[in-house]
Amino acid sequence: MSRRRLQAWLVIVALVLAAPGTAHAYIHLGFDNAGQSRPIKWNSSSVLWYANDRTVPGVSPSQFQAELAQAFTTWESVPTATIAFQFAGFTSAMPLDHDSLSVFGFQSVPELDRVLGSTAFVVDVITGSIVESDVFFNSIFAWSVAAGGDATRFDLRSVATHEIGHFLGLGHSAIGETEVRTDGGRRVLGSGAVMFPISLGRGSVEDRVLQPDDIAGVSDLYPDGNFRSDTGIITGRVRMNGVAVNGAHVVAFNPQTGTLIGNFSGADGTFRIAGLTPGPHVIRVEPIDDADIDSFLDPAGVNVNFQVTFHDRLIVAPRGGTSASFDVTVRPK
């Protein structure tokens, strides 16, 4: 069986870019196979995971396992998704070992001084099935398991909830807003998704709770029996000067619920936004301009040289169906 490794990273700070962040959307991790885009996902009804038994200051092995279990439960509890996990025990095996075990654990990686955690995969590139996934938490940082957080440490459960999103096959969301700091990094002003790629910082426990973009992403990947029939899909195409726009963020805003859910346009300019509450939505199209492009997409061919644009009419997401395709025309910056 042919296999290859894929990686997704949670980055504390992004490189400096010209513009502050704006609201974006969830994506699924995946790869191209014979010209077809294939998402990666677990194809087991109950996914086994192991906890490394290493101790770090402030976190015992039992506390580590308990926080991970809480984070797993957060994703299991999404009512519109069907996915389950099972703790298989403690192990001395380390994360990122190619050993057919999905291991969570601490590792000291000083050279990754802006990375809190990392998720790696072994994937069957024929079917897209995840065979193994390991997660490490960087022990060069101070970690907390305090119920209300610790202002001097990073909250383990929050970061674990983010990394388990990757473990499931979700990519980064960019629903959030940042500003450039004097040291060249970015400070998060607000985040609307656990899968936002930049940490909220020491002491924050906000990422213990999933947001609508996270819920739509995991439900689209692991739908329960009623998800497809109870929600709608909006599809269309982004163009500029008659040419397809690759990598545009297309966001559907529901004025009744106040939620933002969206996706990115592909090389042909088309996009698909699933998991929407049936009804009218405001459509906003914007460039990726608040983080490294490769935090979200393969940067090759991605166009960021266009203005933020609102579609000139509301688009209805039909219950259990897909909207008629429509074009959004953007203008150059």
Sequence and secondary structure as in RCSB ss.txt:
>XXXX:A:sequence
MSRRRLQAWLVIVALVLAAPGTAHAYIHLGFDNAGQSRPIKWNSSSVLWYANDRTVPGVSPSQFQAELAQAFTTW
ESVPTATIAFQFAGFTSAMPLDHDSLSVFGFQSVPELDRVLGSTAFVVDVITGSIVESDVFFNSIFAWSVAAGGD
ATRFDLRSVATHEIGHFLGLGHSAIGETEVRTDGGRRVLGSGAVMFPISLGRGSVEDRVLQPDDIAGVSDLYPDG
NFRSDTGIITGRVRMNGVAVNGAHVVAFNPQTGTLIGNFSGADGTFRIAGLTPGPHVIRVEPIDDADIDSFLDPA
GVNVNFQVTFHDRLIVAPRGGTSASFDVTVRPK
>XXXX:A:secstr
  EEEEEEEEESS    SS        B EEEETTEEEE B  SSSEEEEEE   BTTB HHHHHHHHHHHHHHH
HT TTB   EEEEEEES  TT  SS  EEEEE  TT TTEEEEEEEEEETTT BEEEEEEEEETTS EE  TT  
TTSEEHHHHHHHHHHHHHTB     EEEEE TTS EEEEEES TT SB   TT  GGGS  HHHHHHHHHHSB T
THHHHSEEEEEEEEETTEE TT EEEEE TTT  EEEEE  TTSEEEEEEE SEEEEEEEE   SS GGGTS  T
T    B  EE SS EEE TTSB   EEEE  B 
